[in-house]
């Protein structure tokens, strides 16, 4: 599959689940990312503003979801 997903810092369990499911991950913080197909955020109420985002990227809120649920949501949205 090799789809790259940007993941907010602090979601190590999500990163592990995504790797197990065949996704690549990229840190959300840091230099602008390329070839990212979706973003996973903690959903802790903090505003995230990264102007290099493509406004059509799906943003998945991880709050209240298991890592496996996030993988399922991404598979659904990116299929």
N, CA, C and O atoms as a Tripos MOL2 file, in Angstrom:
@<TRIPOS>MOLECULE
protein
  316   315    79     0     0
PROTEIN
NO_CHARGES

@<TRIPOS>ATOM
      1 N           0.8450   -1.1850    0.0000 N.3       1 UNK1
      2 CA          0.0000    0.0000    0.0000 C.3       1 UNK1
      3 C           0.8850    1.2400    0.0000 C.2       1 UNK1
      4 O           0.7320    2.0870   -0.8800 O.2       1 UNK1
      5 N           1.7950    1.3800    0.9430 N.am      2 UNK2
      6 CA          2.7860    2.4450    1.0070 C.3       2 UNK2
      7 C           2.2110    3.8500    0.8760 C.2       2 UNK2
      8 O           2.7850    4.7010    0.1980 O.2       2 UNK2
      9 N           1.1070    4.0820    1.5090 N.am      3 UNK3
     10 CA          0.5270    5.4100    1.5820 C.3       3 UNK3
     11 C           1.0860    6.0840    2.8220 C.2       3 UNK3
     12 O           1.1110    5.4810    3.8960 O.2       3 UNK3
     13 N           1.5350    7.3290    2.6890 N.am      4 UNK4
     14 CA          2.1220    8.0330    3.8250 C.3       4 UNK4
     15 C           1.0660    8.8350    4.5650 C.2       4 UNK4
     16 O           0.2850    9.5710    3.9610 O.2       4 UNK4
     17 N           1.0550    8.6820    5.8850 N.am      5 UNK5
     18 CA          0.1200    9.3610    6.7600 C.3       5 UNK5
     19 C           0.9290   10.2110    7.7360 C.2       5 UNK5
     20 O           1.8570    9.7040    8.3650 O.2       5 UNK5
     21 N           0.5980   11.4840    7.8720 N.am      6 UNK6
     22 CA          1.2440   12.3500    8.8630 C.3       6 UNK6
     23 C           0.5350   12.1480   10.1970 C.2       6 UNK6
     24 O          -0.6930   12.1970   10.2680 O.2       6 UNK6
     25 N           1.3110   11.9210   11.2490 N.am      7 UNK7
     26 CA          0.7440   11.6190   12.5630 C.3       7 UNK7
     27 C           1.3060   12.6030   13.5870 C.2       7 UNK7
     28 O           2.5150   12.8200   13.6650 O.2       7 UNK7
     29 N           0.4070   13.1890   14.3640 N.am      8 UNK8
     30 CA          0.8150   14.1310   15.4050 C.3       8 UNK8
     31 C           1.6390   13.4140   16.4710 C.2       8 UNK8
     32 O           1.3830   12.2510   16.7850 O.2       8 UNK8
     33 N           2.6250   14.1090   17.0230 N.am      9 UNK9
     34 CA          3.4840   13.5630   18.0620 C.3       9 UNK9
     35 C           2.6450   13.0900   19.2480 C.2       9 UNK9
     36 O           1.6760   13.7480   19.6270 O.2       9 UNK9
     37 N           3.0130   11.9610   19.8260 N.am     10 UNK10
     38 CA          2.3020   11.4310   20.9790 C.3      10 UNK10
     39 C           1.3360   10.3110   20.6410 C.2      10 UNK10
     40 O           0.6360    9.8100   21.5210 O.2      10 UNK10
     41 N           1.2900    9.9170   19.3900 N.am     11 UNK11
     42 CA          0.3870    8.8400   18.9620 C.3      11 UNK11
     43 C           1.1930    7.6250   18.4890 C.2      11 UNK11
     44 O           0.9680    7.0990   17.3990 O.2      11 UNK11
     45 N           2.1280    7.1970   19.3260 N.am     12 UNK12
     46 CA          2.9980    6.0760   18.9770 C.3      12 UNK12
     47 C           2.2470    4.7950   18.6800 C.2      12 UNK12
     48 O           2.6420    4.0330   17.7980 O.2      12 UNK12
     49 N           1.1600    4.5470   19.4120 N.am     13 UNK13
     50 CA          0.3730    3.3300   19.1590 C.3      13 UNK13
     51 C          -0.2740    3.3690   17.7790 C.2      13 UNK13
     52 O          -0.4190    2.3330   17.1290 O.2      13 UNK13
     53 N          -0.6600    4.5510   17.3340 N.am     14 UNK14
     54 CA         -1.2500    4.7040   16.0030 C.3      14 UNK14
     55 C          -0.1790    4.4790   14.9350 C.2      14 UNK14
     56 O          -0.4280    3.8190   13.9260 O.2      14 UNK14
     57 N           1.0070    5.0290   15.1650 N.am     15 UNK15
     58 CA          2.1140    4.8370   14.2210 C.3      15 UNK15
     59 C           2.4150    3.3490   14.0610 C.2      15 UNK15
     60 O           2.5880    2.8700   12.9400 O.2      15 UNK15
     61 N           2.4780    2.6160   15.1720 N.am     16 UNK16
     62 CA          2.7500    1.1760   15.1170 C.3      16 UNK16
     63 C           1.6620    0.4360   14.3490 C.2      16 UNK16
     64 O           1.9600   -0.4350   13.5320 O.2      16 UNK16
     65 N           0.4050    0.7780   14.6050 N.am     17 UNK17
     66 CA         -0.7130    0.1200   13.9140 C.3      17 UNK17
     67 C          -0.6830    0.4310   12.4200 C.2      17 UNK17
     68 O          -0.9530   -0.4420   11.5960 O.2      17 UNK17
     69 N          -0.3570    1.6680   12.0740 N.am     18 UNK18
     70 CA         -0.2890    2.0420   10.6560 C.3      18 UNK18
     71 C           0.8370    1.2870    9.9560 C.2      18 UNK18
     72 O           0.6570    0.8100    8.8360 O.2      18 UNK18
     73 N           1.9910    1.1760   10.6030 N.am     19 UNK19
     74 CA          3.1010    0.4220   10.0120 C.3      19 UNK19
     75 C           2.7160   -1.0350    9.8130 C.2      19 UNK19
     76 O           3.0160   -1.6210    8.7720 O.2      19 UNK19
     77 N           2.0570   -1.6210   10.8000 N.am     20 UNK20
     78 CA          1.6110   -3.0190   10.7020 C.3      20 UNK20
     79 C           0.6180   -3.2170    9.5650 C.2      20 UNK20
     80 O           0.5440   -4.2950    8.9740 O.2      20 UNK20
     81 N          -0.1480   -2.1640    9.2600 N.am     21 UNK21
     82 CA         -1.1620   -2.2480    8.2060 C.3      21 UNK21
     83 C          -0.6080   -1.8880    6.8310 C.2      21 UNK21
     84 O          -1.3460   -1.8920    5.8470 O.2      21 UNK21
     85 N           0.6980   -1.5740    6.7540 N.am     22 UNK22
     86 CA          1.3050   -1.2990    5.4610 C.3      22 UNK22
     87 C           1.4060    0.1660    5.0860 C.2      22 UNK22
     88 O           1.7730    0.4890    3.9560 O.2      22 UNK22
     89 N           1.0890    1.0580    6.0120 N.am     23 UNK23
     90 CA          1.2210    2.4900    5.7600 C.3      23 UNK23
     91 C           2.6190    2.9520    6.1570 C.2      23 UNK23
     92 O           3.2600    2.3440    7.0130 O.2      23 UNK23
     93 N           3.0830    4.0190    5.5380 N.am     24 UNK24
     94 CA          4.2640    4.7410    5.9980 C.3      24 UNK24
     95 C           3.7450    5.9030    6.8260 C.2      24 UNK24
     96 O           2.6130    6.3470    6.6370 O.2      24 UNK24
     97 N           4.5670    6.3970    7.7400 N.am     25 UNK25
     98 CA          4.1600    7.5570    8.5210 C.3      25 UNK25
     99 C           5.2280    8.6340    8.4530 C.2      25 UNK25
    100 O           6.3980    8.3800    8.1680 O.2      25 UNK25
    101 N           4.7720    9.8430    8.7260 N.am     26 UNK26
    102 CA          5.6400   11.0080    8.7480 C.3      26 UNK26
    103 C           5.2210   11.8300    9.9510 C.2      26 UNK26
    104 O           4.0300   11.9140   10.2500 O.2      26 UNK26
    105 N           6.1780   12.4440   10.6550 N.am     27 UNK27
    106 CA          5.7700   13.2940   11.7760 C.3      27 UNK27
    107 C           5.0070   14.5110   11.2790 C.2      27 UNK27
    108 O           5.3300   15.0810   10.2370 O.2      27 UNK27
    109 N           4.0090   14.8950   12.0240 N.am     28 UNK28
    110 CA          3.2090   16.0650   11.6590 C.3      28 UNK28
    111 C           4.0050   17.3420   11.9030 C.2      28 UNK28
    112 O           3.9200   18.2940   11.1270 O.2      28 UNK28
    113 N           4.7700   17.3560   12.9740 N.am     29 UNK29
    114 CA          5.5810   18.5070   13.3050 C.3      29 UNK29
    115 C           6.8870   18.4260   12.5110 C.2      29 UNK29
    116 O           7.3670   17.3340   12.2050 O.2      29 UNK29
    117 N           7.4390   19.5540   12.1890 N.am     30 UNK30
    118 CA          8.7170   19.5490   11.4970 C.3      30 UNK30
    119 C           8.6000   20.1240   10.1030 C.2      30 UNK30
    120 O           7.6870   20.8940    9.8050 O.2      30 UNK30
    121 N           9.5420   19.7380    9.2470 N.am     31 UNK31
    122 CA          9.5560   20.3040    7.8960 C.3      31 UNK31
    123 C           8.3130   19.9040    7.1130 C.2      31 UNK31
    124 O           7.6580   18.9160    7.4450 O.2      31 UNK31
    125 N           7.9850   20.6690    6.0730 N.am     32 UNK32
    126 CA          6.8050   20.3330    5.2580 C.3      32 UNK32
    127 C           6.9010   18.9030    4.7350 C.2      32 UNK32
    128 O           7.9660   18.4380    4.3300 O.2      32 UNK32
    129 N           5.7880   18.2400    4.7540 N.am     33 UNK33
    130 CA          5.7860   16.8540    4.2910 C.3      33 UNK33
    131 C           5.2720   16.7730    2.8700 C.2      33 UNK33
    132 O           4.4950   17.6140    2.4170 O.2      33 UNK33
    133 N           5.7270   15.7330    2.1720 N.am     34 UNK34
    134 CA          5.3270   15.5460    0.7840 C.3      34 UNK34
    135 C           4.6870   14.1920    0.6220 C.2      34 UNK34
    136 O           4.9930   13.2540    1.3580 O.2      34 UNK34
    137 N           3.8060   14.0930   -0.3340 N.am     35 UNK35
    138 CA          3.1390   12.8250   -0.6640 C.3      35 UNK35
    139 C           2.3470   12.2510    0.4980 C.2      35 UNK35
    140 O           2.1930   11.0340    0.6020 O.2      35 UNK35
    141 N           1.8500   13.1030    1.3620 N.am     36 UNK36
    142 CA          1.0220   12.6620    2.4800 C.3      36 UNK36
    143 C          -0.4190   12.6030    2.0050 C.2      36 UNK36
    144 O          -0.9020   13.5260    1.3490 O.2      36 UNK36
    145 N          -1.1050   11.5140    2.3370 N.am     37 UNK37
    146 CA         -2.4820   11.3230    1.8710 C.3      37 UNK37
    147 C          -3.5270   11.6440    2.9350 C.2      37 UNK37
    148 O          -4.6970   11.8500    2.6150 O.2      37 UNK37
    149 N          -3.0990   11.6880    4.2220 N.am     38 UNK38
    150 CA         -4.0400   11.9830    5.3070 C.3      38 UNK38
    151 C          -3.2400   12.3990    6.5370 C.2      38 UNK38
    152 O          -2.0220   12.2300    6.5950 O.2      38 UNK38
    153 N          -3.9570   12.9470    7.5180 N.am     39 UNK39
    154 CA         -3.3420   13.4250    8.7510 C.3      39 UNK39
    155 C          -4.1210   12.8440    9.9250 C.2      39 UNK39
    156 O          -5.3500   12.7920    9.8990 O.2      39 UNK39
    157 N          -3.3910   12.4040   10.9660 N.am     40 UNK40
    158 CA         -4.0300   11.9330   12.1950 C.3      40 UNK40
    159 C          -3.6020   12.8720   13.3130 C.2      40 UNK40
    160 O          -2.4100   13.0840   13.5350 O.2      40 UNK40
    161 N          -4.5920   13.4390   14.0230 N.am     41 UNK41
    162 CA         -4.3300   14.3580   15.1310 C.3      41 UNK41
    163 C          -4.9020   13.7890   16.4160 C.2      41 UNK41
    164 O          -5.8050   12.9530   16.4000 O.2      41 UNK41
    165 N          -4.3490   14.2670   17.5460 N.am     42 UNK42
    166 CA         -4.7980   13.7820   18.8540 C.3      42 UNK42
    167 C          -6.2190   14.2270   19.1730 C.2      42 UNK42
    168 O          -6.9480   13.5110   19.8600 O.2      42 UNK42
    169 N          -6.6160   15.3720   18.6950 N.am     43 UNK43
    170 CA         -7.9550   15.8680   18.9980 C.3      43 UNK43
    171 C          -8.0780   16.3310   20.4270 C.2      43 UNK43
    172 O          -9.1210   16.1620   21.0590 O.2      43 UNK43
    173 N          -6.9890   16.9270   20.9470 N.am     44 UNK44
    174 CA         -6.9820   17.3710   22.3380 C.3      44 UNK44
    175 C          -7.4290   18.8230   22.5010 C.2      44 UNK44
    176 O          -7.2710   19.4080   23.5730 O.2      44 UNK44
    177 N          -7.9800   19.3960   21.4530 N.am     45 UNK45
    178 CA         -8.5030   20.7570   21.5240 C.3      45 UNK45
    179 C          -7.5030   21.8310   21.1650 C.2      45 UNK45
    180 O          -7.8570   23.0080   21.1020 O.2      45 UNK45
    181 N          -6.2540   21.4490   20.9260 N.am     46 UNK46
    182 CA         -5.2570   22.4430   20.5280 C.3      46 UNK46
    183 C          -5.3790   22.6910   19.0370 C.2      46 UNK46
    184 O          -5.5570   21.7620   18.2500 O.2      46 UNK46
    185 N          -5.2800   23.9500   18.6610 N.am     47 UNK47
    186 CA         -5.3330   24.2990   17.2440 C.3      47 UNK47
    187 C          -4.0120   23.9420   16.5800 C.2      47 UNK47
    188 O          -2.9410   24.1750   17.1410 O.2      47 UNK47
    189 N          -4.0930   23.3820   15.4010 N.am     48 UNK48
    190 CA         -2.9150   23.0720   14.6190 C.3      48 UNK48
    191 C          -3.0270   23.8610   13.3280 C.2      48 UNK48
    192 O          -4.0190   23.7570   12.6070 O.2      48 UNK48
    193 N          -2.0120   24.6430   13.0450 N.am     49 UNK49
    194 CA         -2.0200   25.4120   11.8070 C.3      49 UNK49
    195 C          -0.7280   25.1410   11.0640 C.2      49 UNK49
    196 O           0.3440   25.5680   11.4920 O.2      49 UNK49
    197 N          -0.8260   24.4490    9.9750 N.am     50 UNK50
    198 CA          0.3310   24.1840    9.1340 C.3      50 UNK50
    199 C          -0.0410   24.6090    7.7170 C.2      50 UNK50
    200 O          -0.7860   23.9020    7.0380 O.2      50 UNK50
    201 N           0.4630   25.7400    7.2670 N.am     51 UNK51
    202 CA          0.0380   26.2850    5.9750 C.3      51 UNK51
    203 C           0.4030   25.4280    4.7700 C.2      51 UNK51
    204 O          -0.1510   25.6350    3.6900 O.2      51 UNK51
    205 N           1.3110   24.4790    4.9170 N.am     52 UNK52
    206 CA          1.6980   23.6620    3.7700 C.3      52 UNK52
    207 C           0.7220   22.5140    3.5090 C.2      52 UNK52
    208 O           0.9240   21.7450    2.5690 O.2      52 UNK52
    209 N          -0.3150   22.3820    4.3080 N.am     53 UNK53
    210 CA         -1.2810   21.3060    4.1090 C.3      53 UNK53
    211 C          -2.0580   21.5160    2.8250 C.2      53 UNK53
    212 O          -2.3980   22.6420    2.4610 O.2      53 UNK53
    213 N          -2.3280   20.4380    2.1600 N.am     54 UNK54
    214 CA         -3.2860   20.4430    1.0520 C.3      54 UNK54
    215 C          -4.6600   20.4400    1.7090 C.2      54 UNK54
    216 O          -4.9480   19.5670    2.5270 O.2      54 UNK54
    217 N          -5.5020   21.3930    1.3660 N.am     55 UNK55
    218 CA         -6.7880   21.5040    2.0590 C.3      55 UNK55
    219 C          -7.7330   20.3440    1.7680 C.2      55 UNK55
    220 O          -8.8220   20.2980    2.3400 O.2      55 UNK55
    221 N          -7.3660   19.4240    0.9180 N.am     56 UNK56
    222 CA         -8.2130   18.2740    0.6260 C.3      56 UNK56
    223 C          -7.7820   17.0260    1.3870 C.2      56 UNK56
    224 O          -8.3660   15.9590    1.2000 O.2      56 UNK56
    225 N          -6.7700   17.1430    2.2430 N.am     57 UNK57
    226 CA         -6.3210   15.9950    3.0180 C.3      57 UNK57
    227 C          -7.3560   15.6260    4.0710 C.2      57 UNK57
    228 O          -7.8530   16.5030    4.7780 O.2      57 UNK57
    229 N          -7.6890   14.3450    4.1870 N.am     58 UNK58
    230 CA         -8.5440   13.9390    5.2940 C.3      58 UNK58
    231 C          -7.7940   14.1060    6.6130 C.2      58 UNK58
    232 O          -6.6250   13.7330    6.7190 O.2      58 UNK58
    233 N          -8.4630   14.6630    7.6110 N.am     59 UNK59
    234 CA         -7.8900   14.8030    8.9480 C.3      59 UNK59
    235 C          -8.6870   13.9000    9.8740 C.2      59 UNK59
    236 O          -9.8960   14.0650   10.0360 O.2      59 UNK59
    237 N          -7.9920   12.9390   10.4800 N.am     60 UNK60
    238 CA         -8.6390   11.9620   11.3500 C.3      60 UNK60
    239 C          -8.3690   12.3560   12.7950 C.2      60 UNK60
    240 O          -7.2170   12.5250   13.1960 O.2      60 UNK60
    241 N          -9.4350   12.5020   13.5720 N.am     61 UNK61
    242 CA         -9.3340   12.8250   14.9880 C.3      61 UNK61
    243 C          -9.1990   11.5040   15.7500 C.2      61 UNK61
    244 O         -10.0880   10.6540   15.6880 O.2      61 UNK61
    245 N          -8.0860   11.3370   16.4680 N.am     62 UNK62
    246 CA         -7.8190   10.0810   17.1810 C.3      62 UNK62
    247 C          -8.5060   10.0000   18.5390 C.2      62 UNK62
    248 O          -8.5280    8.9310   19.1490 O.2      62 UNK62
    249 N          -9.0630   11.0960   19.0210 N.am     63 UNK63
    250 CA         -9.6810   11.1090   20.3510 C.3      63 UNK63
    251 C         -10.8130   10.0850   20.4330 C.2      63 UNK63
    252 O         -11.7350   10.1000   19.6170 O.2      63 UNK63
    253 N         -10.7350    9.2110   21.4090 N.am     64 UNK64
    254 CA        -11.7880    8.2300   21.6350 C.3      64 UNK64
    255 C         -11.7690    7.0490   20.6880 C.2      64 UNK64
    256 O         -12.7050    6.2490   20.6940 O.2      64 UNK64
    257 N         -10.7340    6.9120   19.8730 N.am     65 UNK65
    258 CA        -10.6440    5.8050   18.9190 C.3      65 UNK65
    259 C          -9.4230    4.9590   19.2130 C.2      65 UNK65
    260 O          -8.3880    5.4700   19.6410 O.2      65 UNK65
    261 N          -9.5480    3.6790   18.9840 N.am     66 UNK66
    262 CA         -8.3850    2.8020   19.0990 C.3      66 UNK66
    263 C          -7.5320    2.9550   17.8460 C.2      66 UNK66
    264 O          -7.9860    3.4760   16.8270 O.2      66 UNK66
    265 N          -6.2910    2.4930   17.9400 N.am     67 UNK67
    266 CA         -5.3950    2.5590   16.7850 C.3      67 UNK67
    267 C          -5.9720    1.7580   15.6210 C.2      67 UNK67
    268 O          -5.8430    2.1620   14.4660 O.2      67 UNK67
    269 N          -6.6020    0.6330   15.9170 N.am     68 UNK68
    270 CA         -7.1940   -0.2010   14.8670 C.3      68 UNK68
    271 C          -8.3660    0.5040   14.1900 C.2      68 UNK68
    272 O          -8.5520    0.3840   12.9790 O.2      68 UNK68
    273 N          -9.1540    1.2370   14.9740 N.am     69 UNK69
    274 CA        -10.2590    2.0040   14.3810 C.3      69 UNK69
    275 C          -9.7300    3.0730   13.4280 C.2      69 UNK69
    276 O         -10.3180    3.3140   12.3740 O.2      69 UNK69
    277 N          -8.6320    3.7050   13.7940 N.am     70 UNK70
    278 CA         -8.0470    4.7350   12.9430 C.3      70 UNK70
    279 C          -7.5660    4.1240   11.6290 C.2      70 UNK70
    280 O          -7.7600    4.7050   10.5610 O.2      70 UNK70
    281 N          -6.9390    2.9530   11.7120 N.am     71 UNK71
    282 CA         -6.5010    2.2560   10.4980 C.3      71 UNK71
    283 C          -7.7050    1.9630    9.6110 C.2      71 UNK71
    284 O          -7.6440    2.1680    8.3980 O.2      71 UNK71
    285 N          -8.8030    1.4840   10.2050 N.am     72 UNK72
    286 CA        -10.0100    1.1770    9.4270 C.3      72 UNK72
    287 C         -10.5810    2.4360    8.7650 C.2      72 UNK72
    288 O         -10.9880    2.3940    7.6040 O.2      72 UNK72
    289 N         -10.6120    3.5440    9.4930 N.am     73 UNK73
    290 CA        -11.1310    4.8020    8.9480 C.3      73 UNK73
    291 C         -10.2660    5.2440    7.7740 C.2      73 UNK73
    292 O         -10.7890    5.6680    6.7440 O.2      73 UNK73
    293 N          -8.9530    5.1510    7.9210 N.am     74 UNK74
    294 CA         -8.0500    5.5440    6.8370 C.3      74 UNK74
    295 C          -8.2230    4.6510    5.6050 C.2      74 UNK74
    296 O          -8.2480    5.1360    4.4730 O.2      74 UNK74
    297 N          -8.3410    3.3690    5.8340 N.am     75 UNK75
    298 CA         -8.5520    2.4620    4.6880 C.3      75 UNK75
    299 C          -9.8230    2.8320    3.9500 C.2      75 UNK75
    300 O          -9.8490    2.8370    2.7190 O.2      75 UNK75
    301 N         -10.8790    3.1430    4.6920 N.am     76 UNK76
    302 CA        -12.1520    3.5110    4.0980 C.3      76 UNK76
    303 C         -12.0480    4.8170    3.3210 C.2      76 UNK76
    304 O         -12.5100    4.9040    2.1840 O.2      76 UNK76
    305 N         -11.4470    5.8260    3.9270 N.am     77 UNK77
    306 CA        -11.3670    7.1500    3.2960 C.3      77 UNK77
    307 C         -10.4220    7.1860    2.1020 C.2      77 UNK77
    308 O         -10.6180    7.9770    1.1790 O.2      77 UNK77
    309 N          -9.4100    6.3440    2.1140 N.am     78 UNK78
    310 CA         -8.4140    6.3890    1.0390 C.3      78 UNK78
    311 C          -8.6580    5.3730   -0.0420 C.2      78 UNK78
    312 O          -7.8940    5.3010   -1.0040 O.2      78 UNK78
    313 N          -9.7140    4.5780    0.0920 N.am     79 UNK79
    314 CA         -9.9780    3.5630   -0.9450 C.3      79 UNK79
    315 C         -10.7590    4.1270   -2.1070 C.2      79 UNK79
    316 O         -11.0600    3.4050   -3.0580 O.2      79 UNK79
@<TRIPOS>BOND
     1     1     2 1
     2     2     3 1
     3     3     4 2
     4     3     5 am
     5     5     6 1
     6     6     7 1
     7     7     8 2
     8     7     9 am
     9     9    10 1
    10    10    11 1
    11    11    12 2
    12    11    13 am
    13    13    14 1
    14    14    15 1
    15    15    16 2
    16    15    17 am
    17    17    18 1
    18    18    19 1
    19    19    20 2
    20    19    21 am
    21    21    22 1
    22    22    23 1
    23    23    24 2
    24    23    25 am
    25    25    26 1
    26    26    27 1
    27    27    28 2
    28    27    29 am
    29    29    30 1
    30    30    31 1
    31    31    32 2
    32    31    33 am
    33    33    34 1
    34    34    35 1
    35    35    36 2
    36    35    37 am
    37    37    38 1
    38    38    39 1
    39    39    40 2
    40    39    41 am
    41    41    42 1
    42    42    43 1
    43    43    44 2
    44    43    45 am
    45    45    46 1
    46    46    47 1
    47    47    48 2
    48    47    49 am
    49    49    50 1
    50    50    51 1
    51    51    52 2
    52    51    53 am
    53    53    54 1
    54    54    55 1
    55    55    56 2
    56    55    57 am
    57    57    58 1
    58    58    59 1
    59    59    60 2
    60    59    61 am
    61    61    62 1
    62    62    63 1
    63    63    64 2
    64    63    65 am
    65    65    66 1
    66    66    67 1
    67    67    68 2
    68    67    69 am
    69    69    70 1
    70    70    71 1
    71    71    72 2
    72    71    73 am
    73    73    74 1
    74    74    75 1
    75    75    76 2
    76    75    77 am
    77    77    78 1
    78    78    79 1
    79    79    80 2
    80    79    81 am
    81    81    82 1
    82    82    83 1
    83    83    84 2
    84    83    85 am
    85    85    86 1
    86    86    87 1
    87    87    88 2
    88    87    89 am
    89    89    90 1
    90    90    91 1
    91    91    92 2
    92    91    93 am
    93    93    94 1
    94    94    95 1
    95    95    96 2
    96    95    97 am
    97    97    98 1
    98    98    99 1
    99    99   100 2
   100    99   101 am
   101   101   102 1
   102   102   103 1
   103   103   104 2
   104   103   105 am
   105   105   106 1
   106   106   107 1
   107   107   108 2
   108   107   109 am
   109   109   110 1
   110   110   111 1
   111   111   112 2
   112   111   113 am
   113   113   114 1
   114   114   115 1
   115   115   116 2
   116   115   117 am
   117   117   118 1
   118   118   119 1
   119   119   120 2
   120   119   121 am
   121   121   122 1
   122   122   123 1
   123   123   124 2
   124   123   125 am
   125   125   126 1
   126   126   127 1
   127   127   128 2
   128   127   129 am
   129   129   130 1
   130   130   131 1
   131   131   132 2
   132   131   133 am
   133   133   134 1
   134   134   135 1
   135   135   136 2
   136   135   137 am
   137   137   138 1
   138   138   139 1
   139   139   140 2
   140   139   141 am
   141   141   142 1
   142   142   143 1
   143   143   144 2
   144   143   145 am
   145   145   146 1
   146   146   147 1
   147   147   148 2
   148   147   149 am
   149   149   150 1
   150   150   151 1
   151   151   152 2
   152   151   153 am
   153   153   154 1
   154   154   155 1
   155   155   156 2
   156   155   157 am
   157   157   158 1
   158   158   159 1
   159   159   160 2
   160   159   161 am
   161   161   162 1
   162   162   163 1
   163   163   164 2
   164   163   165 am
   165   165   166 1
   166   166   167 1
   167   167   168 2
   168   167   169 am
   169   169   170 1
   170   170   171 1
   171   171   172 2
   172   171   173 am
   173   173   174 1
   174   174   175 1
   175   175   176 2
   176   175   177 am
   177   177   178 1
   178   178   179 1
   179   179   180 2
   180   179   181 am
   181   181   182 1
   182   182   183 1
   183   183   184 2
   184   183   185 am
   185   185   186 1
   186   186   187 1
   187   187   188 2
   188   187   189 am
   189   189   190 1
   190   190   191 1
   191   191   192 2
   192   191   193 am
   193   193   194 1
   194   194   195 1
   195   195   196 2
   196   195   197 am
   197   197   198 1
   198   198   199 1
   199   199   200 2
   200   199   201 am
   201   201   202 1
   202   202   203 1
   203   203   204 2
   204   203   205 am
   205   205   206 1
   206   206   207 1
   207   207   208 2
   208   207   209 am
   209   209   210 1
   210   210   211 1
   211   211   212 2
   212   211   213 am
   213   213   214 1
   214   214   215 1
   215   215   216 2
   216   215   217 am
   217   217   218 1
   218   218   219 1
   219   219   220 2
   220   219   221 am
   221   221   222 1
   222   222   223 1
   223   223   224 2
   224   223   225 am
   225   225   226 1
   226   226   227 1
   227   227   228 2
   228   227   229 am
   229   229   230 1
   230   230   231 1
   231   231   232 2
   232   231   233 am
   233   233   234 1
   234   234   235 1
   235   235   236 2
   236   235   237 am
   237   237   238 1
   238   238   239 1
   239   239   240 2
   240   239   241 am
   241   241   242 1
   242   242   243 1
   243   243   244 2
   244   243   245 am
   245   245   246 1
   246   246   247 1
   247   247   248 2
   248   247   249 am
   249   249   250 1
   250   250   251 1
   251   251   252 2
   252   251   253 am
   253   253   254 1
   254   254   255 1
   255   255   256 2
   256   255   257 am
   257   257   258 1
   258   258   259 1
   259   259   260 2
   260   259   261 am
   261   261   262 1
   262   262   263 1
   263   263   264 2
   264   263   265 am
   265   265   266 1
   266   266   267 1
   267   267   268 2
   268   267   269 am
   269   269   270 1
   270   270   271 1
   271   271   272 2
   272   271   273 am
   273   273   274 1
   274   274   275 1
   275   275   276 2
   276   275   277 am
   277   277   278 1
   278   278   279 1
   279   279   280 2
   280   279   281 am
   281   281   282 1
   282   282   283 1
   283   283   284 2
   284   283   285 am
   285   285   286 1
   286   286   287 1
   287   287   288 2
   288   287   289 am
   289   289   290 1
   290   290   291 1
   291   291   292 2
   292   291   293 am
   293   293   294 1
   294   294   295 1
   295   295   296 2
   296   295   297 am
   297   297   298 1
   298   298   299 1
   299   299   300 2
   300   299   301 am
   301   301   302 1
   302   302   303 1
   303   303   304 2
   304   303   305 am
   305   305   306 1
   306   306   307 1
   307   307   308 2
   308   307   309 am
   309   309   310 1
   310   310   311 1
   311   311   312 2
   312   311   313 am
   313   313   314 1
   314   314   315 1
   315   315   316 2
@<TRIPOS>SUBSTRUCTURE
     1 UNK1         2 RESIDUE 1 A UNK
     2 UNK2         6 RESIDUE 1 A UNK
     3 UNK3        10 RESIDUE 1 A UNK
     4 UNK4        14 RESIDUE 1 A UNK
     5 UNK5        18 RESIDUE 1 A UNK
     6 UNK6        22 RESIDUE 1 A UNK
     7 UNK7        26 RESIDUE 1 A UNK
     8 UNK8        30 RESIDUE 1 A UNK
     9 UNK9        34 RESIDUE 1 A UNK
    10 UNK10       38 RESIDUE 1 A UNK
    11 UNK11       42 RESIDUE 1 A UNK
    12 UNK12       46 RESIDUE 1 A UNK
    13 UNK13       50 RESIDUE 1 A UNK
    14 UNK14       54 RESIDUE 1 A UNK
    15 UNK15       58 RESIDUE 1 A UNK
    16 UNK16       62 RESIDUE 1 A UNK
    17 UNK17       66 RESIDUE 1 A UNK
    18 UNK18       70 RESIDUE 1 A UNK
    19 UNK19       74 RESIDUE 1 A UNK
    20 UNK20       78 RESIDUE 1 A UNK
    21 UNK21       82 RESIDUE 1 A UNK
    22 UNK22       86 RESIDUE 1 A UNK
    23 UNK23       90 RESIDUE 1 A UNK
    24 UNK24       94 RESIDUE 1 A UNK
    25 UNK25       98 RESIDUE 1 A UNK
    26 UNK26      102 RESIDUE 1 A UNK
    27 UNK27      106 RESIDUE 1 A UNK
    28 UNK28      110 RESIDUE 1 A UNK
    29 UNK29      114 RESIDUE 1 A UNK
    30 UNK30      118 RESIDUE 1 A UNK
    31 UNK31      122 RESIDUE 1 A UNK
    32 UNK32      126 RESIDUE 1 A UNK
    33 UNK33      130 RESIDUE 1 A UNK
    34 UNK34      134 RESIDUE 1 A UNK
    35 UNK35      138 RESIDUE 1 A UNK
    36 UNK36      142 RESIDUE 1 A UNK
    37 UNK37      146 RESIDUE 1 A UNK
    38 UNK38      150 RESIDUE 1 A UNK
    39 UNK39      154 RESIDUE 1 A UNK
    40 UNK40      158 RESIDUE 1 A UNK
    41 UNK41      162 RESIDUE 1 A UNK
    42 UNK42      166 RESIDUE 1 A UNK
    43 UNK43      170 RESIDUE 1 A UNK
    44 UNK44      174 RESIDUE 1 A UNK
    45 UNK45      178 RESIDUE 1 A UNK
    46 UNK46      182 RESIDUE 1 A UNK
    47 UNK47      186 RESIDUE 1 A UNK
    48 UNK48      190 RESIDUE 1 A UNK
    49 UNK49      194 RESIDUE 1 A UNK
    50 UNK50      198 RESIDUE 1 A UNK
    51 UNK51      202 RESIDUE 1 A UNK
    52 UNK52      206 RESIDUE 1 A UNK
    53 UNK53      210 RESIDUE 1 A UNK
    54 UNK54      214 RESIDUE 1 A UNK
    55 UNK55      218 RESIDUE 1 A UNK
    56 UNK56      222 RESIDUE 1 A UNK
    57 UNK57      226 RESIDUE 1 A UNK
    58 UNK58      230 RESIDUE 1 A UNK
    59 UNK59      234 RESIDUE 1 A UNK
    60 UNK60      238 RESIDUE 1 A UNK
    61 UNK61      242 RESIDUE 1 A UNK
    62 UNK62      246 RESIDUE 1 A UNK
    63 UNK63      250 RESIDUE 1 A UNK
    64 UNK64      254 RESIDUE 1 A UNK
    65 UNK65      258 RESIDUE 1 A UNK
    66 UNK66      262 RESIDUE 1 A UNK
    67 UNK67      266 RESIDUE 1 A UNK
    68 UNK68      270 RESIDUE 1 A UNK
    69 UNK69      274 RESIDUE 1 A UNK
    70 UNK70      278 RESIDUE 1 A UNK
    71 UNK71      282 RESIDUE 1 A UNK
    72 UNK72      286 RESIDUE 1 A UNK
    73 UNK73      290 RESIDUE 1 A UNK
    74 UNK74      294 RESIDUE 1 A UNK
    75 UNK75      298 RESIDUE 1 A UNK
    76 UNK76      302 RESIDUE 1 A UNK
    77 UNK77      306 RESIDUE 1 A UNK
    78 UNK78      310 RESIDUE 1 A UNK
    79 UNK79      314 RESIDUE 1 A UNK
